[in-house]
Each structure stands twice: as structure tokens, then as C-alpha cells.
Amino acid sequence: MARNAPLAASPVPRRLHWPATALAAALTCLALLAWALKNDFPRNLLDNERPFAAAAARGVLIVAVPPRPAPTLYVGKVDRTVGAPDPFAAALASDLARRVGLPVQYLLAEPAAARAALQSGKADAAIAGLSFSPDARVAFAPASYTSGRGMALVLNHGNVRAWRDLRGRAICASQGNPYAARAAREFHASVHGFDRPLDALLAFQAGDCAALVDDEFVIEGLLKQADWSYYRPLPGTIAAQAAFIATRAGDAASAVFVDNTVTQWRRSRWLATVRKDQAISLAFDMFNAENDLYCH
């Protein structure tokens, strides 16, 4: 019986002291909350966890994108010294900024310069055909934004009958073309790169390359035009080389946001819609070139 006495008595003090302990804890929490509110602690914590917090504080999302010559659509001139954002990268950057809730500002930069802009803090993100690479100052969202399939056009009666026949030959393609880069690597060809997709099309027509490699939507659109009846597609397609949107290292919230955004783009087939729009725009540029609406 004596051994049971302490066990029977022990719950009584706990129940008696619990209200006092809870009250003390509540008062402590209230004091901490008052201090935190006074010192803007919750706001700072939320800002640090918000995607692109630096851009939000600035009021604009700065995205590094590749530059392209901006053609002037009248007879006589295309000023190649005037740069414009790559249309595809610009479309992605614009939608990314819309989802963040900020206006977008384009920073024209080639891949190496785009990476440097991220490292120095001059850009919040880069959509410049970057691939994964070790870099302590740059982070990459794991979802690739390149999609779709590439096709190759060759002369109807030429001696290129299959992709393997491109070995040692030149492929016409615009700078940053994800299909041509992969085709050149897999089939041991070389890429004859051009500033604009239009330039690649015109060079191919002039006989500068053995094949034109571009998005399937572009190739299919060209084959519907009478001037392209002398060409045929090679059997089969090629996947796009992966490229990733980069953000500043250490900004986990932004990297996660970008990855979720690219995943949503893919699931909704929005990327395909953008690619189709680019193909239509290129067809319009080709029409202008063929009708001498601007000097190319």
C-alpha cells in the first residue's frame, strides 16, 4: 500500500499547476508576438520565402534572354545593330512575370553573359538556353522548358536520305535552336548558325547547307507553301536538347516557383501553343522576304 501512495498523489500537483504553466506560456507568446510585430519580423520572414523577393522589392522582374536582330518591316533595311528579345524566350519570361505578379524587363544577353548577370544580381532569372552545370552562384529549375520535336528538310532529289547521311555536313539553323544542336551531336554534323530563323531558311534555300533543322511546326508550315515543294522531310524526328531556366543560387523559393511554372506549361501544352505562334510568325517573315517587303 505504501508503494502505491506516491503514484496516487502525483497527478494532483500536475493538474493544479497546469493552468499556471499554460498562462505563463501564453503570456510569453504574446510578448514575443508584440516584439515581432514591432520589428516587422513576420513581414521579413515572408519576404525571404516569397519567390523573387528582390524583384518584388524592385517592382519589376528582370529576365536575361538572348538578343536577336530586329528587322524593320519596310523596303530597304534590316538594322542588325538593333537587338530585340528572342521571341520564344520573351514569351516565357512574360508569362513567368505574370505569374509572379510583376512587369517584366528583358536583359539582352548571350548565354555566358546571362549567367554572369545572375551571378552579379543584375538579373532575377535567365532563359537563355542554359544547361545544368556546377555553379555555386546559379540555381537551375529541374524541369526543362524546351519541348516538341524537330524535323529536317532536304532537297527532293539530293543524296541525303536519312539523318545518318548528315554526318560531316552542315545544318542550317538559327542560334539557340535546340533541335539542330542535338542533331549535330548525335549525327556528327556541323551547325551553320544564323542570327534569325529567317536567315537560316534563306541560307538553306540558297544551298548553303545540306539540311534545314527546325521545329516540326515550322517545317510543316513551310511544306504547305509552293516555294518549298522542292524539299522533303527526312523520316523521323529528333527531340529538343534540354534547357533550363536559371535563378540566383540560394533562392530556393524562386527555383521551386520556376519548376512548378514549367511543369504547368508542359501539362497545359502552353509551350506547344507558343511554338505554334513562333512558326506562324516565321511564315509571315518568310512571306515578307519573298515579296521584298524588307531587305534581308
Secondary structure, 3 states (H helix, E strand, C coil): CHHHHHHHHCHHHHHHHHHHHHHHHHHHHHHHHHHHHHCCHHHHHHHHHCCCHHHHHHCCEEEEECEEECCCCCCCCCCCCCEEECHHHHHHHHHHHHHHCCCEEEEECCHHHHHHHHHHCCCCEEEEEECCCCCCCEEECCCCCCCCEEEEEEECCCCCCCHHHHCCCEEEEECCCHHHHHHHHHHCCEEEEECCHHHHHHHHHCCCCCEEEEEHHHHHHHHCCHHHCCEEECCCCEECCCCEEEEECCCHHHHHHHHHHHHHHHHCCHHHHHHHHHHHHHHHHHHHHHCCCCCC
